[in-house]
Amino acid sequence: MKPIHLPPLGEIQLCRPPSFAAIYDVVNEWGGLYNTNQIQTARGARLLCAVIGMCWAPDNAGPLPPEYQVTTGNPIAYGGQMMDWLARHKVEVLPIYQRGSDLIVELNAGLPTQPDVEAAKDFSVVSEVV
């Protein structure tokens, strides 16, 4: 993933979240907002902050953002935590909006499609023969 420049924090390295559930949480919420023309709402802004936090590479220098709790399945609440965290660090809003929406699209593109699922449904692991 391309890094994001977040003044005054600087260049932040991003990575795909390790949890499929986390990715699905944010992409699914975004899709719901998109399908109901509600992207430009407070919920949409929270999701953009959430996806940046979810994609924040842990090896970045400087302060680390709060961690998304996958067990809650609540990217909107996490987005509020991230929004507050970013504001405390005086991060500009424009790069959050620009890069956050790109990240959601990128994560969505990496989700399995129906043909992927169809191709894998008869998949079985072959045991190694000794």
Secondary structure, 3 states (H helix, E strand, C coil): CCCEEECCCEEECECCCCCHHHHHHHHHHHHHHHHCCCCCCHHHHHHHHHHHHHHECCCCCCCCCCCCCCCCCCHHHHHHHHHHHHHHCCCCHHHHHHHHHHHHHHHHHCCCCHHHHHHHCCCCCCCCCC
